[in-house]
């Protein structure tokens, strides 16, 4: 039988016993099936695996593996996918966290689902990232990337900032608010949703801008084309602004510099079971009504 994957990486942060158990069981299950397996260095020692040939860094997994399996929640997936988007590798998640919008597989029946995926019975989505840059004289210097969102905010709670937004070098709006969320469709069910942003189908090529607690009732979320370049200008009086990428990477802002945000050239290849349905995921995770009766005959 033809193998669709030859080398598989196992990633995650097994902080709890049940997560460690899943990592270890999956490792031996894949080896028994004849796959080359690389376990991320950070978790290798915790799993007490004797075979040192199976240990590797995140970069080793990106360069060598065909498929990366992330065990944990969406935070684990985001951390892995941001880095692995630099490599030609597919990624799938086994949910051992909370909501799990990005980690599709249920750990209770993961082997049944993984068997199908390993046989080539799966779907692949290319999800784009955002990159943030700082204007330094005549050139742009990259500061970071995000899969869900980039957030600009003060390091103090409930204090406003004033900023202007330019889209493709055209003035769009100015705002006084607690901050600004710039989200991908992937991130529309994350922080952006909590801030009142719309849920955007991941297949839509858009970027969402959401002012945080704006000082005007007319401010509304804005969805723009993902080929657009967003330039942000801030008051020179601001000295304690911070930039967050996926709530994990914090970058201090340097006063007087323009910030530029645009779609990255990198994608991460998210694998789903063949029966994956985005709207079923929304219904399940957000506890929407499951009434599927026909209203009209």
C-alpha positions in Angstrom: 0.0 0.0 0.0 1.3 3.5 -0.9 2.2 5.7 2.0 1.0 9.3 1.8 3.3 10.2 4.7 6.8 8.8 5.5 7.9 10.8 8.4 5.6 12.2 11.1 6.4 14.7 13.8 4.7 14.8 17.3 4.4 18.2 19.0 2.7 19.7 22.0 3.2 20.6 25.6 2.2 17.7 27.8 1.7 19.6 31.1 -1.0 17.1 32.3 -0.8 13.3 32.7 -3.6 12.7 30.2 -1.8 14.7 27.5 1.5 12.9 28.1 -0.4 9.6 27.9 -1.8 10.6 24.5 1.7 11.6 23.2 3.3 8.4 24.3 0.5 6.1 22.9 0.5 7.9 19.6 4.3 7.6 19.3 4.2 3.8 19.7 1.1 3.5 17.5 2.9 5.3 14.6 6.1 3.3 15.0 4.1 0.1 15.0 2.7 1.1 11.6 6.2 1.6 10.2 6.4 5.4 10.2 9.5 7.3 11.0 8.6 9.4 14.0 10.3 12.6 15.3 9.3 13.7 18.8 9.9 17.4 19.6 12.9 17.8 21.9 11.0 19.7 24.5 8.6 16.8 25.3 10.9 13.9 24.5 12.4 13.5 27.9 9.1 13.8 29.7 7.8 10.8 27.7 10.7 8.6 28.9 11.3 7.2 25.3 14.5 5.3 25.0 15.1 5.7 21.2 17.3 8.8 20.8 17.0 8.6 17.0 13.4 9.9 17.4 14.3 13.2 19.1 14.3 16.4 17.1 13.8 20.2 17.2 10.9 22.0 15.7 13.2 22.9 12.8 14.1 19.2 12.3 10.4 18.3 12.1 9.8 21.1 9.6 12.7 20.0 7.4 12.2 16.2 7.6 8.6 15.3 8.4 5.6 15.2 5.9 3.0 15.6 8.7 3.1 17.2 12.1 0.6 16.1 14.7 0.0 18.7 17.4 -1.5 17.4 20.7 -3.1 20.0 22.9 -5.3 23.1 22.4 -5.4 25.9 19.9 -2.5 27.7 21.7 -0.2 24.7 21.0 -1.3 24.6 17.4 -0.7 28.3 16.9 2.8 28.1 18.4 3.8 25.2 16.1 2.1 26.4 13.0 3.7 29.9 13.1 7.1 28.3 12.9 6.2 25.3 10.6 4.6 27.7 8.1 8.2 28.3 6.9 8.3 24.6 5.7 6.5 22.4 3.3 4.6 20.3 5.9 1.0 19.5 6.7 -0.3 19.9 10.2 -3.2 18.4 12.1 -4.3 18.7 15.7 -5.6 16.3 18.4 -7.6 18.3 20.9 -6.6 18.0 24.5 -7.4 21.6 25.3 -10.6 23.6 25.6 -12.5 24.8 22.5 -10.2 23.5 19.8 -11.2 25.4 16.6 -7.9 24.3 15.0 -7.4 20.9 16.6 -10.0 18.8 14.8 -9.4 15.3 16.1 -11.1 14.0 19.2 -8.7 12.1 21.3 -11.4 9.5 22.1 -11.5 8.3 18.5 -8.3 9.7 17.1 -6.9 6.4 15.8 -9.9 5.8 13.6 -9.6 9.3 12.2 -5.8 9.1 11.8 -6.1 5.8 10.0 -8.2 7.5 7.3 -5.9 10.5 7.1 -2.7 8.3 6.8 -4.4 6.5 3.9 -4.8 9.9 2.1 -8.5 10.4 3.0 -8.3 14.0 4.2 -8.8 17.7 3.3 -6.1 20.4 3.3 -6.7 24.1 3.9 -4.1 26.8 3.3 -4.5 29.4 6.1 -2.6 32.7 5.6 -0.7 34.5 8.3 -0.3 38.2 9.0 3.1 39.8 9.3 3.9 43.1 11.2 6.7 45.4 10.2 8.2 48.6 11.5 9.1 51.6 9.3 12.7 52.4 9.7 13.6 55.3 7.4 13.2 53.9 3.8 12.8 50.3 4.7 10.5 47.9 6.6 11.8 45.6 9.3 9.7 42.6 10.2 8.8 42.2 13.8 6.7 39.1 13.9 3.9 37.0 12.4 0.4 35.9 13.6 -2.1 33.2 12.6 -5.0 34.6 14.6 -4.5 38.3 15.2 -2.2 41.2 15.8 -3.3 43.4 18.7 -2.0 46.9 19.4 -2.7 48.1 22.9 -1.3 49.9 25.9 0.4 48.1 28.7 -2.2 49.6 31.1 -5.8 48.6 31.2 -8.6 51.1 30.3 -6.5 53.8 28.8 -7.1 55.1 25.3 -4.7 55.6 22.4 -5.2 57.7 19.3 -4.2 56.3 15.9 -4.8 56.7 12.2 -5.4 53.8 9.8 -4.3 53.9 6.1 -5.2 51.1 3.7 -3.1 50.9 0.6 -1.7 54.3 1.5 -5.3 55.8 1.5 -6.6 57.3 4.7 -9.4 55.1 6.1 -10.2 56.4 9.6 -8.7 57.8 12.8 -9.8 56.5 16.2 -9.6 56.9 19.9 -9.9 53.5 21.5 -8.3 51.0 23.9 -6.5 49.4 21.0 -6.9 47.8 17.6 -7.3 44.1 16.6 -6.2 43.1 13.1 -7.4 39.5 12.5 -7.3 36.8 9.9 -10.4 34.7 9.2 -8.8 32.0 11.3 -8.7 34.4 14.2 -12.3 35.6 13.7 -13.4 33.0 16.3 -10.7 34.0 18.8 -10.0 37.4 20.4 -11.7 39.2 17.6 -15.0 37.5 18.3 -14.8 38.5 22.0 -14.4 42.1 20.8 -17.6 42.0 18.7 -16.0 41.2 15.4 -17.7 39.0 12.7 -17.2 35.3 12.2 -15.5 35.0 8.8 -15.3 31.8 6.9 -11.6 30.8 6.5 -12.0 30.4 2.8 -12.6 34.2 2.5 -9.6 36.2 1.6 -10.1 39.0 4.0 -8.5 40.9 6.9 -10.7 42.1 9.8 -10.0 45.4 11.7 -11.8 45.8 15.0 -11.3 48.9 17.3 -11.3 47.9 20.9 -13.8 49.8 23.1 -13.8 52.8 20.7 -14.7 56.3 22.0 -17.6 56.6 19.4 -20.7 54.5 18.8 -20.2 54.8 15.0 -17.0 52.6 15.0 -17.6 49.2 13.5 -15.5 46.2 12.4 -14.2 46.5 8.9 -13.3 43.6 6.6 -10.9 44.4 3.7 -9.2 42.4 1.0 -6.2 40.4 2.3 -4.0 41.8 -0.4 -4.3 45.2 1.3 -1.4 46.8 3.2 -2.4 48.5 6.5 -0.3 51.3 7.8 -0.9 52.6 11.3 0.3 55.9 12.7 0.2 56.8 16.4 0.5 59.9 18.4 4.1 60.7 19.3 3.0 61.1 23.0 2.4 57.4 23.3 5.3 55.6 25.0 3.9 52.4 26.4 2.2 50.8 23.4 2.6 47.0 22.9 2.0 44.7 20.0 0.8 41.2 20.6 0.9 38.4 18.0 -1.6 35.6 18.8 -1.4 36.7 22.5 2.0 35.0 22.8 4.6 37.3 21.3 4.8 40.7 22.9 6.7 43.4 21.0 7.3 46.9 22.5 6.5 49.8 20.2 9.0 52.5 19.5 7.5 55.9 19.6 7.1 57.7 16.2 7.5 54.7 14.0 4.8 53.7 11.5 3.5 50.1 11.8 2.7 48.1 8.6 0.6 45.0 8.6 0.0 42.8 5.6 -0.6 39.2 4.6 2.5 37.0 4.9 3.7 35.0 1.9 3.7 32.0 4.2 0.8 29.7 4.7 0.2 26.8 7.1 -1.3 23.7 5.7 -4.1 22.6 8.0 -5.3 19.0 7.6 -8.9 18.0 8.3 -10.8 14.7 8.2 -12.7 14.2 5.0 -16.0 14.8 6.8 -14.9 18.2 8.2 -17.6 20.9 8.0 -16.7 24.4 9.3 -20.2 25.2 10.2 -20.6 22.0 12.2 -17.5 23.1 14.2 -19.1 26.5 14.8 -22.3 25.0 15.9 -20.5 22.6 18.3 -18.0 25.0 19.8 -20.4 28.0 20.1 -23.4 25.9 21.2 -25.6 27.0 18.4 -29.0 25.4 17.9 -28.8 22.0 16.3 -32.3 22.0 15.0 -31.9 20.7 11.4 -35.6 20.4 10.6 -36.9 21.8 7.4 -39.0 24.9 8.1 -40.8 24.8 4.8 -42.2 22.0 2.6 
